[in-house]
Amino acid sequence: MAAICSSGRSGSSSVFIFILTANWISLLPGAGTIGWGHETAHGFQVDQPLLRGANADLNMTLAMALVFFACWIVWAVQEVGVRGMLRELFAPKGETTGWLRPLMLVVFFAAGMLEVISILFRPVSLSFRLYGNVFAGENMLEAMATVVPALGWLLPVPFYFLELLVGLVQALVFMLLTAVFTLLICQHDETATAGASG
């Protein structure tokens, strides 16, 4: 367990640095504005940019989220096994007797099904949160640059500072959520561990 948790800590800082770098590099001049396109009545329209923000593409954020999803499943199986995972999800907690026991089995089975749905939606929420914020920031900067053509160089400047903050916050959120999900998998019933080792 210590090896899994320590690798999760070092992995979290690597994820933070990678996402922060990808978010901030997309703010460099030329990202999204240099590439192939066509001439329109309002100027040249870039259809296929040569450089593009990595996290402004859903393929990138979804791939990162799916990699972490696979890691969470593998780490959970390594830590407690398939049977332990099923017990953690569906088995009743605490001591119940009598007619209350079958009722608690039904309640915890329903709660386990909700938890399975929650686990399956984690990659979706992780990927769309990061993608949506970065993509919206790029569109906002483009809109500010074109709303008043004469001030196209000045209007986006305050929004660049906002996007620096958003890039930092989104990297922190993604890192913290992956770390929390990893921690939830690393933790399990301490009494069962003590009984197994004793």
C-alpha positions as CSV (number, residue, x, y, z in Angstrom):
1,M,0.0,0.0,0.0
2,A,2.8,2.4,0.8
3,A,4.3,2.0,-2.7
4,I,1.0,2.7,-4.4
5,C,0.3,5.7,-2.2
6,S,3.8,7.2,-2.6
7,S,3.7,6.7,-6.4
8,G,0.4,8.5,-6.3
9,R,1.9,11.5,-4.5
10,S,4.8,11.8,-7.0
11,G,2.4,11.2,-9.9
12,S,0.1,14.0,-8.7
13,S,2.9,16.6,-8.8
14,S,3.8,15.4,-12.3
15,V,0.2,15.7,-13.4
16,F,0.1,19.2,-12.0
17,I,3.2,20.3,-13.8
18,F,2.2,18.7,-17.1
19,I,-1.3,20.3,-17.0
20,L,-0.1,23.7,-15.9
21,T,2.5,23.7,-18.6
22,A,0.0,22.7,-21.3
23,N,-2.5,25.4,-20.1
24,W,0.1,28.2,-20.1
25,I,1.9,27.2,-23.3
26,S,-1.5,27.6,-25.1
27,L,-1.4,31.3,-24.1
28,L,1.8,32.0,-26.0
29,P,1.4,34.1,-29.1
30,G,0.9,32.0,-32.2
31,A,-1.0,29.1,-30.5
32,G,-4.2,28.7,-32.4
33,T,-3.6,31.6,-34.7
34,I,-1.0,30.3,-37.1
35,G,-2.0,27.6,-39.5
36,W,-4.0,26.7,-42.6
37,G,-7.3,28.3,-43.3
38,H,-9.2,30.5,-45.8
39,E,-9.9,34.2,-46.5
40,T,-13.2,35.6,-45.3
41,A,-14.9,39.0,-45.4
42,H,-13.6,39.7,-41.9
43,G,-10.0,38.5,-42.6
44,F,-8.1,35.3,-42.6
45,Q,-9.9,32.4,-40.7
46,V,-7.6,29.6,-39.4
47,D,-9.3,26.2,-39.8
48,Q,-6.4,24.0,-38.9
49,P,-3.9,25.6,-36.4
50,L,-0.3,24.6,-36.5
51,L,0.0,24.9,-32.7
52,R,-3.0,24.4,-30.4
53,G,-3.5,24.2,-26.7
54,A,-3.3,20.6,-25.6
55,N,-6.1,20.8,-23.1
56,A,-8.3,22.7,-25.5
57,D,-8.8,19.4,-27.2
58,L,-11.2,16.9,-25.6
59,N,-9.0,14.0,-26.9
60,M,-6.2,15.0,-24.6
61,T,-8.2,15.6,-21.5
62,L,-10.3,12.4,-22.0
63,A,-7.1,10.4,-22.6
64,M,-5.6,11.6,-19.3
65,A,-8.8,10.9,-17.4
66,L,-9.1,7.4,-18.9
67,V,-5.4,6.6,-18.0
68,F,-6.2,7.6,-14.4
69,F,-9.4,5.5,-14.4
70,A,-7.4,2.5,-15.5
71,C,-4.8,3.2,-12.8
72,W,-7.5,3.5,-10.1
73,I,-8.9,0.1,-11.1
74,V,-5.5,-1.6,-11.2
75,W,-4.5,-0.1,-7.9
76,A,-7.7,-1.1,-6.3
77,V,-7.4,-4.7,-7.5
78,Q,-3.7,-4.8,-6.3
79,E,-4.7,-3.4,-2.9
80,V,-7.8,-5.4,-2.0
81,G,-8.5,-7.8,-4.9
82,V,-11.6,-8.1,-6.9
83,R,-13.5,-9.7,-4.0
84,G,-12.4,-6.9,-1.6
85,M,-13.6,-4.3,-4.2
86,L,-17.0,-5.9,-4.4
87,R,-17.2,-6.1,-0.6
88,E,-16.2,-2.5,-0.3
89,L,-18.9,-1.4,-2.8
90,F,-21.8,-3.7,-1.9
91,A,-21.4,-5.3,1.5
92,P,-23.3,-3.9,4.5
93,K,-21.1,-2.1,7.0
94,G,-21.6,-2.6,10.7
95,E,-23.4,-5.3,12.6
96,T,-27.1,-5.9,12.0
97,T,-29.3,-8.8,13.0
98,G,-32.8,-10.0,12.6
99,W,-35.2,-8.5,10.0
100,L,-32.9,-5.4,9.6
101,R,-30.1,-7.5,8.0
102,P,-32.0,-8.2,4.6
103,L,-33.1,-4.6,4.5
104,M,-29.5,-3.4,4.9
105,L,-28.4,-5.8,2.1
106,V,-30.8,-4.2,-0.3
107,V,-29.9,-0.6,0.9
108,F,-26.1,-1.2,0.5
109,F,-26.6,-3.0,-2.8
110,A,-28.4,0.1,-4.1
111,A,-25.8,2.4,-2.6
112,G,-23.1,0.2,-4.3
113,M,-24.8,0.6,-7.7
114,L,-24.8,4.4,-7.2
115,E,-21.1,4.2,-6.4
116,V,-20.4,2.2,-9.5
117,I,-22.1,4.8,-11.6
118,S,-20.2,7.5,-9.8
119,I,-16.9,5.7,-10.5
120,L,-17.8,5.3,-14.2
121,F,-18.5,9.0,-14.6
122,R,-15.3,10.2,-13.0
123,P,-13.3,10.2,-16.3
124,V,-16.2,12.2,-17.9
125,S,-16.3,14.8,-15.2
126,L,-12.5,15.2,-15.0
127,S,-12.1,15.5,-18.8
128,F,-15.0,17.9,-19.5
129,R,-14.1,20.2,-16.6
130,L,-10.6,20.7,-17.8
131,Y,-11.5,20.9,-21.5
132,G,-14.4,23.2,-21.0
133,N,-12.5,25.8,-19.0
134,V,-9.5,25.9,-21.3
135,F,-11.5,25.9,-24.5
136,A,-13.8,28.6,-23.1
137,G,-10.7,30.7,-22.2
138,E,-9.3,30.4,-25.7
139,N,-12.7,31.5,-27.2
140,M,-12.9,34.4,-24.8
141,L,-9.4,35.6,-25.8
142,E,-10.3,35.3,-29.5
143,A,-13.6,37.2,-28.9
144,M,-11.8,40.0,-27.1
145,A,-9.2,40.3,-29.9
146,T,-11.9,40.7,-32.6
147,V,-14.7,42.6,-30.8
148,V,-13.0,46.0,-31.6
149,P,-10.5,45.5,-34.4
150,A,-8.6,48.7,-33.6
151,L,-8.0,47.6,-30.0
152,G,-7.4,43.9,-30.9
153,W,-4.0,44.0,-29.2
154,L,-5.1,45.7,-26.0
155,L,-8.5,44.2,-25.0
156,P,-7.3,40.6,-24.4
157,V,-4.5,41.7,-22.0
158,P,-6.5,41.6,-18.8
159,F,-8.0,38.3,-19.9
160,Y,-4.6,36.8,-20.3
161,F,-4.0,37.3,-16.6
162,L,-7.4,35.7,-15.9
163,E,-6.4,32.7,-18.1
164,L,-3.1,32.4,-16.2
165,L,-5.1,32.0,-13.0
166,V,-7.6,29.7,-14.6
167,G,-4.8,27.5,-15.9
168,L,-3.3,27.3,-12.4
169,V,-6.7,26.5,-10.8
170,Q,-7.6,23.9,-13.3
171,A,-4.3,22.1,-12.9
172,L,-4.8,22.1,-9.1
173,V,-8.3,20.8,-9.4
174,F,-7.3,18.0,-11.7
175,M,-4.4,17.0,-9.5
176,L,-6.4,17.2,-6.3
177,L,-9.2,15.1,-7.7
178,T,-6.9,12.4,-9.0
179,A,-5.1,12.4,-5.7
180,V,-8.3,12.1,-3.7
181,F,-9.6,9.3,-6.0
182,T,-6.2,7.5,-5.5
183,L,-6.3,8.0,-1.7
184,L,-9.8,6.6,-1.6
185,I,-8.6,3.5,-3.3
186,C,-5.5,3.2,-1.1
187,Q,-7.6,3.3,2.1
188,H,-9.4,0.3,3.2
189,D,-10.7,-1.3,6.4
190,E,-7.8,-1.1,9.0
191,T,-9.4,-3.8,11.2
192,A,-9.3,-6.2,8.3
193,T,-5.7,-5.3,7.7
194,A,-4.8,-5.8,11.4
195,G,-6.6,-9.1,11.5
196,A,-4.8,-10.4,8.4
197,S,-1.4,-9.4,9.6
198,G,-2.0,-10.6,13.2
